[in-house]
Amino acid sequence: MKQAQDWSRTRLAMAGVGGVGGLSLWALVELLPDLIDNARLLLVLFIVVIGFFVVLMSLVGPNPVRRSVLPALGLSSVVAMLSLLASFRFAALEPFVDAVHPAAAVFIIYLVATPFISVRLEHGRAHQLDYDKLFQTAWGMIVRALAAVLFTWLFWGVVFLSDALLGLVGLNIIEEILEIEAMPFVINGTVLGLAIAVAHEWRAYVSPHLVLRLFRLLVPVVVPILALFLVALVLSGLDDAWKFFSETALLTGVAIGGITLVTVSVDRDAGHQVTLRWMVWMVRALAVLLLPVALLALWGISVRVLQYGWTPPRVLAALCVVNVLIYGLVYAVLALSRGAWMERLRRANVALALWSLALAALWLTPVMDAEKLSADAQLERILEGRATPDQAAVWELTHEWGRAGQQALDTLRTTADYPARTQILALIERAEQSDSQWDFQDEIKQQKVPEQAQELLAMVPVYPEGQSLPQRAFEGLHSYQMGRVRKGCETLTDDGAPGCLFLIVPFHPESGLTEGLLIYKTDRDTLEVRGYWLEDGVLVGGVRPGTLIPGTREDIAETALRDIREGNYEIKPAQVNVLTLGDTAIFPNN
């Protein structure tokens, strides 16, 4: 009876916490922006309020509400102050929010710190670093949250179906309730809090054990795949390693997944870890294989940085890779050691978690100012001539890297002599006048059109033989289209000829225009066909020509290039009926 009363109190408390949290979120979104003009104050309030309720709902259950309030408020306030500090890297708040990487640091802080706080509240200071309790608490929080979110989705499904059912008899009660501004927020929070409370009450059934056992089944699948990948790489003489500079995210994700599988396999203590001999060796092998994967990720990000310099996303990627490498190194050393290596790995996981927490917190401080590091690195590349105007991160310095970017621009303006100074200053001026990065880059590309058009004119063969196009012919094509044609030309046919050509065809002899088809290979191993005509010496049109045979594809077989070069084609009138309306003739696919 007493347990039922305790459960009822917990349910009411969690429903109340969730409802107040939902109401607070509504106020933050709908009311406070009209009352508070200071964007940074709004940021602090948003992080404190949202963080407070998320942490509080994570702590309550194993811990009573009254004991959880202050720790939740303390953690959310610390995160808010760190975020406020980081926001001053920018003159305005919007670029800080758009940067995304500060949000990643905030997420890591909450994810790692909350289980430590919960264990200390529930078991006392003496056990706050107890891996058994930290493991069970962390995974318990994740499973409760997932179960609650799934139930909340189900609840809203029932609500919408009920509304539709009542609507059949003309009753709009549910719709009218939901139209009250704050009501959806309050209901959502209340249901979520109630679901978390119930999930905790039935933790013996809604436990992480099933999830962890399912994860373990992946170990025998992942180990052979990783081993095969590494063996194939070695047998290739590492010739394929150069590709990994663009696959750092994939390799890092694989390593993080492997770390997770090792962690769930060693579990919380010796009584729950894997015990089958072959599975123990599988886990040991996975722990060792993580190190070369992490090294490949480090190689990938290193090549990228050496080629293009630092940017905030690359700084974040490098930090993640280094962290994964540390995990991989520790896991490999412990897995190769004798004795109770799983026990030592569990103890190491506590230290590694605290290390990750410290890195996430430092990311929001001047110690790890990604924008400053990136701006200084890109400035150095420009001043030393290692970055051409095309490669210079002018847009990022102007719009995305805050005060550090503006300081770099001031240096570029005041420095008297460095390579391509005139072009760089012109790009800076253009970036300051552009509303979007796409417009800025498109304008730059369009300025190169005359030069690209001349290069393309030399690449595209013109048929019939003896025919030619004017010098400015390809200036009518957009830079993006010229890039596609150029790529097609560089893709040779089976007989070694360029994968492109321009065929002059008098489709409308009475018009007096020079008309023709531009044909080039695509990435799909097909041919793209575009119809053009000359106006003032420039190709215009670019339309896909219609087919007179129903069902025929617009891209024709590759043999067409060879047939055209060898003259195996005819030009003749099309025998079709057309609908004539005055001077206009209409036919299908025209």
C-alpha positions in Angstrom: 0.0 0.0 0.0 2.8 2.4 1.0 4.6 1.6 -2.3 1.5 2.4 -4.3 1.2 5.7 -2.5 4.8 6.5 -3.2 4.3 5.7 -6.8 1.3 7.9 -7.0 3.2 10.8 -5.5 6.1 10.3 -7.9 3.7 10.2 -10.8 2.0 13.4 -9.7 5.3 15.1 -9.1 6.7 14.1 -12.5 3.5 15.1 -14.3 3.7 18.4 -12.6 7.3 18.9 -13.4 6.7 18.0 -17.0 3.6 20.3 -17.2 5.5 23.3 -15.8 8.4 22.5 -18.1 6.1 22.6 -21.1 4.5 25.8 -20.0 8.0 27.3 -19.5 9.1 26.3 -23.0 5.9 27.9 -24.4 6.7 31.1 -22.5 10.3 31.1 -23.7 9.2 30.7 -27.3 6.1 32.8 -27.5 6.2 35.4 -24.7 9.8 36.3 -23.6 11.1 37.4 -27.1 8.5 40.2 -27.0 9.4 41.2 -23.5 13.2 41.0 -23.6 15.3 42.6 -26.3 18.7 41.3 -25.1 19.4 38.2 -27.2 22.1 36.9 -24.9 19.8 37.1 -21.9 17.2 35.1 -23.8 20.0 32.5 -24.6 20.8 32.2 -20.9 17.2 31.9 -19.9 16.5 29.3 -22.6 19.5 27.1 -21.6 18.8 27.4 -17.9 15.1 26.6 -18.1 15.3 23.8 -20.7 18.4 22.3 -19.2 16.9 22.5 -15.7 13.7 20.6 -16.6 15.6 18.0 -18.7 18.1 17.3 -15.9 15.4 17.4 -13.3 13.2 14.8 -15.1 16.3 12.6 -15.5 17.1 12.7 -11.8 13.6 12.3 -10.4 12.6 8.7 -9.8 15.8 7.4 -8.4 15.9 10.6 -6.4 13.1 12.7 -4.9 12.1 16.0 -6.5 13.2 18.2 -3.5 16.7 16.8 -3.6 17.0 17.1 -7.4 16.0 20.7 -7.9 19.3 22.4 -6.8 21.6 20.0 -8.7 19.6 20.4 -11.8 19.5 24.2 -11.5 23.3 24.2 -10.7 24.2 22.2 -13.8 22.0 24.1 -16.1 23.3 27.4 -14.8 26.9 26.4 -15.3 26.2 25.3 -18.9 24.3 28.6 -19.5 27.3 30.7 -18.2 29.7 28.7 -20.4 27.5 29.2 -23.4 27.2 32.9 -22.7 31.0 33.1 -22.5 31.3 31.4 -25.8 28.7 33.6 -27.4 30.9 36.7 -27.0 33.2 35.3 -29.7 30.5 36.8 -32.0 29.2 40.4 -32.2 25.7 39.1 -32.6 24.0 36.0 -31.3 22.7 34.5 -34.6 26.1 33.4 -35.9 26.8 31.7 -32.6 23.5 29.7 -32.8 24.1 28.9 -36.4 27.6 27.6 -35.6 26.0 24.4 -34.2 29.2 23.1 -32.6 28.5 24.9 -29.2 25.2 22.9 -29.0 27.2 19.7 -29.5 29.4 20.7 -26.4 26.3 21.5 -24.4 24.7 18.1 -25.3 27.9 16.2 -24.2 28.0 18.1 -20.9 24.4 17.2 -20.0 24.8 13.6 -21.3 28.0 12.9 -19.2 27.4 15.0 -16.1 23.8 14.0 -15.3 24.6 10.3 -14.4 27.4 11.5 -12.1 25.0 13.9 -10.3 22.3 11.2 -10.0 24.7 8.6 -8.5 25.9 11.1 -5.9 22.4 12.1 -4.9 21.2 8.5 -4.7 24.3 6.7 -3.2 26.4 9.5 -1.7 29.8 11.0 -2.4 31.6 7.8 -1.6 30.1 6.1 -4.6 30.0 8.9 -7.1 32.8 7.3 -9.2 31.5 3.8 -8.8 31.3 2.4 -12.4 28.7 -0.2 -11.5 26.3 2.5 -10.4 27.2 5.0 -13.1 26.7 2.4 -15.8 23.3 1.3 -14.6 22.2 4.9 -14.0 23.3 6.2 -17.4 21.7 3.4 -19.4 18.6 3.5 -17.1 18.2 7.2 -18.0 18.5 6.5 -21.7 15.9 3.7 -21.6 13.4 5.6 -19.5 13.7 8.6 -21.8 13.2 6.5 -25.0 10.2 4.7 -23.5 8.7 8.0 -22.4 9.2 9.6 -25.8 7.6 6.5 -27.6 4.6 6.7 -25.2 4.2 10.4 -25.8 4.1 9.8 -29.6 1.5 7.1 -29.0 -0.5 9.5 -26.8 -0.6 12.1 -29.5 -1.6 9.5 -32.1 -4.6 8.6 -29.9 -5.5 12.2 -29.4 -5.5 13.0 -33.2 -7.5 9.8 -33.9 -10.0 10.7 -31.1 -10.3 14.2 -32.5 -11.0 12.8 -36.0 -13.6 10.3 -34.5 -15.5 13.0 -32.6 -15.3 15.2 -35.7 -17.5 12.7 -37.5 -20.4 13.6 -35.1 -19.6 17.3 -35.1 -17.8 17.5 -31.8 -14.6 19.6 -31.8 -13.8 19.5 -28.1 -10.2 18.2 -28.5 -9.5 20.7 -31.3 -10.7 23.6 -29.2 -8.6 22.5 -26.2 -5.5 22.2 -28.4 -6.1 25.6 -29.9 -5.4 27.2 -26.5 -1.9 28.6 -27.0 0.0 26.9 -24.2 -2.0 23.7 -24.0 -0.1 21.5 -26.4 3.2 22.4 -24.6 1.6 21.6 -21.2 0.0 18.4 -22.3 3.2 17.2 -23.9 5.3 17.9 -20.9 2.8 16.4 -18.5 2.5 13.1 -20.5 6.3 12.9 -20.9 6.9 13.4 -17.1 4.2 10.8 -16.3 5.7 8.3 -18.7 9.2 8.7 -17.2 7.7 8.1 -13.7 5.9 4.9 -14.8 9.1 3.7 -16.6 11.0 4.1 -13.4 8.4 2.3 -11.3 8.6 -0.7 -13.7 12.3 -0.5 -14.1 12.6 -4.2 -13.4 10.8 -4.7 -16.7 11.7 -1.5 -18.6 15.4 -2.0 -18.0 18.5 -1.5 -20.1 19.3 -5.2 -19.9 17.4 -6.2 -23.1 19.0 -3.3 -25.1 22.5 -4.2 -23.9 22.1 -7.9 -24.7 20.9 -7.0 -28.2 23.9 -4.7 -28.7 26.2 -7.6 -27.8 24.8 -9.6 -30.7 26.4 -7.1 -33.0 30.0 -7.8 -31.8 30.4 -11.0 -33.8 29.2 -9.1 -36.9 31.3 -6.0 -36.5 34.6 -7.7 -35.7 35.0 -9.7 -38.9 34.0 -6.7 -41.0 36.5 -4.5 -39.3 39.2 -7.1 -39.7 38.4 -7.7 -43.3 38.5 -3.9 -44.0 41.9 -3.5 -42.3 43.4 -6.6 -44.0 42.1 -5.5 -47.4 43.7 -2.0 -46.8 47.1 -3.6 -45.9 47.0 -5.9 -48.9 46.3 -3.0 -51.2 49.6 -1.5 -50.1 47.7 1.3 -48.4 47.1 2.7 -51.9 43.5 3.5 -50.8 44.5 5.4 -47.7 44.4 8.7 -49.5 40.7 8.4 -49.9 40.1 8.6 -46.1 40.7 12.4 -45.9 37.0 12.8 -46.9 35.8 9.9 -44.8 36.8 11.0 -41.4 33.2 11.3 -40.1 32.5 7.7 -41.2 35.7 6.3 -39.6 35.0 8.3 -36.4 31.4 7.0 -36.3 32.6 3.4 -36.7 35.1 3.9 -33.9 32.4 5.4 -31.6 30.1 2.5 -32.4 32.9 0.1 -31.6 33.6 1.8 -28.3 29.9 1.5 -27.4 29.9 -2.2 -28.2 33.0 -2.9 -26.1 31.4 -0.9 -23.2 28.1 -2.8 -23.2 30.0 -6.1 -23.5 32.1 -5.5 -20.4 28.9 -4.2 -18.7 28.8 -2.9 -15.2 30.6 -5.6 -13.3 32.1 -9.1 -13.6 28.7 -10.7 -12.8 27.1 -9.1 -16.0 30.0 -9.0 -18.4 30.3 -11.5 -21.4 31.5 -14.8 -20.2 31.5 -17.2 -23.2 35.1 -17.7 -24.1 34.7 -17.0 -27.8 32.7 -13.8 -27.0 35.4 -12.6 -24.7 37.9 -13.0 -27.4 35.6 -11.2 -29.8 35.3 -8.3 -27.5 39.1 -8.3 -26.9 39.7 -8.3 -30.7 37.2 -5.4 -31.2 39.0 -3.4 -28.5 42.3 -3.8 -30.3 40.8 -3.1 -33.8 39.5 0.3 -32.6 43.0 1.7 -32.5 43.9 1.4 -36.3 40.4 2.7 -37.2 41.1 5.7 -35.0 44.5 6.2 -36.5 43.0 6.2 -40.0 40.5 8.8 -38.9 43.4 10.9 -37.5 45.2 10.5 -40.9 42.1 11.6 -42.7 41.5 14.8 -40.7 45.3 15.6 -40.8 45.3 15.4 -44.6 42.2 17.6 -44.8 43.8 20.2 -42.5 47.1 20.2 -44.3 45.3 20.8 -47.7 42.7 23.3 -46.7 43.6 24.6 -43.2 41.5 24.8 -40.0 37.8 25.6 -39.9 35.6 25.2 -36.8 34.0 22.0 -38.1 37.5 20.6 -38.7 38.6 21.7 -35.2 35.7 19.9 -33.7 36.3 16.8 -35.9 40.0 16.8 -34.9 39.0 17.0 -31.2 36.6 14.1 -31.6 39.2 12.0 -33.5 41.8 12.6 -30.8 39.3 11.6 -28.1 38.4 8.5 -30.0 42.2 7.8 -30.5 42.7 8.0 -26.7 39.8 5.6 -26.2 41.3 3.3 -28.8 44.8 3.4 -27.3 43.5 2.7 -23.8 41.2 -0.1 -24.9 44.0 -1.7 -27.0 46.5 -1.6 -24.2 44.1 -3.1 -21.6 42.7 -5.7 -24.0 46.2 -7.0 -24.7 47.1 -7.1 -21.0 46.8 -10.2 -18.8 44.4 -10.8 -16.0 41.1 -8.9 -15.3 41.4 -6.6 -18.2 37.6 -5.9 -18.3 37.7 -4.7 -14.8 40.5 -2.3 -15.6 38.7 -1.2 -18.7 35.6 -0.4 -16.5 37.7 1.8 -14.2 39.3 3.5 -17.2 35.9 4.3 -18.6 35.2 6.5 -15.6 38.3 8.5 -16.2 37.7 8.7 -19.9 34.1 10.0 -19.3 35.4 12.7 -17.0 38.0 13.6 -19.7 35.3 13.9 -22.3 33.3 16.1 -19.9 36.3 18.4 -19.4 36.9 18.7 -23.2 33.2 19.6 -23.7 33.4 22.3 -21.1 36.7 23.7 -22.4 35.2 23.9 -25.9 33.0 26.7 -24.6 35.9 28.7 -23.1 38.6 30.8 -24.8 41.0 27.9 -24.3 39.4 26.1 -27.3 38.2 29.0 -29.4 37.5 27.2 -32.7 36.7 30.5 -34.6 40.0 32.1 -33.4 42.1 29.1 -34.3 40.4 28.8 -37.7 40.6 32.5 -38.5 44.3 32.7 -37.6 45.1 29.6 -39.7 43.2 30.8 -42.8 44.8 34.3 -42.4 48.2 32.7 -42.4 47.4 30.7 -45.5 46.3 33.8 -47.4 49.2 35.9 -46.4 51.7 33.2 -47.3 50.0 32.5 -50.6 49.1 28.9 -49.7 45.5 29.7 -50.3 44.5 31.1 -53.7 41.6 33.6 -53.9 39.3 30.6 -54.9 40.4 28.7 -51.8 40.4 31.6 -49.3 37.7 31.4 -46.6 36.5 34.9 -47.2 32.8 34.2 -46.7 33.5 32.4 -43.4 35.8 35.2 -42.1 33.1 37.8 -43.0 30.0 36.1 -41.8 30.6 32.9 -39.7 33.7 33.3 -37.6 32.7 36.2 -35.4 35.1 38.7 -34.0 38.1 36.6 -34.9 37.0 36.6 -38.5 36.6 40.4 -38.5 40.1 40.8 -37.0 41.5 38.6 -39.7 39.8 40.8 -42.4 41.2 44.0 -40.8 44.7 42.4 -41.0 44.1 41.6 -44.7 43.0 45.2 -45.4 46.0 46.8 -43.6 48.7 44.4 -44.7 50.5 46.1 -47.6 51.9 43.2 -49.6 50.8 39.6 -49.9 49.9 37.4 -52.9 46.7 38.1 -54.8 45.9 41.1 -52.4 43.7 42.9 -55.0 41.6 39.8 -55.6 41.3 39.0 -51.9 40.1 42.5 -51.1 37.6 42.4 -53.9 36.3 39.1 -52.6 35.9 40.6 -49.1 33.9 43.6 -50.5 31.7 41.2 -52.4 31.2 39.0 -49.4 30.1 41.9 -47.3 27.5 42.9 -50.0 26.1 39.4 -50.5 23.1 38.2 -48.6 23.9 34.5 -48.8 26.9 32.3 -49.3 25.2 30.7 -52.4 24.9 34.2 -54.0 28.5 35.0 -53.1 29.9 31.8 -54.6 27.7 31.9 -57.6 28.8 35.4 -58.4 32.5 34.3 -58.2 31.9 31.4 -60.4 30.1 33.6 -63.0 33.0 35.9 -63.2 35.2 33.0 -64.3 32.8 32.2 -67.1 34.8 33.8 -70.0 37.9 31.9 -69.0 36.0 28.6 -68.5 34.3 29.2 -71.8 37.6 29.4 -73.7 38.8 26.2 -72.0 35.6 24.4 -72.9 35.8 25.6 -76.5 39.1 23.9 -76.8 37.8 20.7 -75.3 34.5 20.1 -77.1 34.9 18.7 -80.7 32.4 20.3 -83.2 30.8 18.2 -86.0 30.4 17.9 -88.9 34.1 18.2 -89.3 35.3 21.6 -90.5 32.6 23.4 -88.5 33.4 25.6 -85.6 31.8 27.7 -82.9 32.5 31.4 -82.1 35.0 32.2 -79.5 32.4 33.3 -77.0 30.0 30.4 -77.7 30.1 28.8 -74.3 29.7 32.0 -72.3 26.0 31.4 -72.6 26.2 28.4 -70.3 26.0 28.7 -66.5 29.2 27.8 -64.7 27.6 24.8 -63.1 26.6 23.5 -66.6 30.1 24.1 -67.9 31.4 22.1 -65.1 29.2 19.1 -66.0 30.2 19.4 -69.7 33.9 19.6 -68.8 33.6 16.5 -66.6 31.9 14.7 -69.4 34.6 15.7 -71.9 37.3 14.4 -69.5 35.5 11.0 -69.2 36.8 9.2 -72.3 34.7 6.8 -74.4 35.7 3.2 -74.9 37.7 4.1 -78.0 39.6 6.9 -76.2 37.8 9.9 -77.6 36.4 12.8 -75.5 33.1 12.0 -73.9 31.5 15.1 -75.4 30.8 16.9 -78.7 28.7 19.6 -80.3 26.7 18.6 -83.4 25.5 21.4 -85.7 22.0 20.5 -87.0 19.8 22.9 -89.0 16.6 21.9 -87.2 14.9 25.1 -88.5 16.6 26.0 -91.8 14.2 28.8 -92.5 15.2 30.6 -89.3 18.8 31.2 -90.4 20.0 30.3 -86.9 23.0 28.1 -86.1 21.5 25.3 -84.1 22.8 22.1 -82.6 23.0 19.5 -79.9 25.6 19.5 -77.0 26.1 15.9 -76.0 28.2 14.8 -73.1 28.7 11.9 -70.7 27.2 12.0 -67.2 28.0 10.4 -63.9 25.3 7.8 -64.6 27.2 6.4 -67.6 24.6 7.9 -69.9 24.6 10.8 -72.3 23.0 14.2 -71.6 21.6 15.9 -74.7 20.9 19.7 -74.8 19.6 21.8 -77.6 21.2 25.2 -78.3 21.2 27.9 -80.9 23.6 30.9 -81.4 22.5 34.5 -80.6 25.2 37.2 -80.9 27.8 34.5 -80.9 26.7 32.9 -77.7 24.9 29.6 -77.2 21.4 30.0 -75.7 18.7 27.5 -74.9 19.9 24.4 -73.2 16.6 22.6 -73.5 16.3 18.9 -73.5 15.1 18.0 -77.0 11.8 16.1 -77.2 11.6 12.6 -78.7 9.2 11.7 -81.5 9.1 8.0 -80.4 6.9 7.5 -77.3 8.9 5.9 -74.5 12.3 6.8 -75.8 14.7 8.1 -73.1 16.1 11.6 -73.4 19.6 10.3 -72.9 20.8 8.3 -75.8 23.2 5.3 -76.0 26.9 5.9 -75.8 27.3 4.6 -79.3 25.8 7.8 -80.5 29.1 9.6 -79.9 31.0 7.2 -82.1 28.2 7.3 -84.8 28.3 11.1 -84.9 32.1 11.3 -85.1 32.0 8.7 -88.0 29.1 10.5 -89.8 26.7 7.7 -89.3 23.6 9.8 -89.0 21.0 11.5 -91.1 19.1 14.8 -90.9 15.7 14.6 -92.4 12.2 16.0 -91.8 10.1 14.3 -89.1 7.0 12.6 -90.5 4.5 13.7 -87.8 1.1 15.5 -87.7 1.0 18.7 -85.7 -1.7 20.9 -84.3 -1.6 24.3 -86.1 -2.8 27.4 -84.2 -2.0 30.4 -86.3 1.7 30.4 -86.7 2.2 27.9 -83.9 2.7 24.2 -84.4 2.2 21.9 -81.4 3.1 18.2 -81.1 3.7 15.9 -78.1 7.0 16.2 -76.4 7.9 19.4 -78.1 
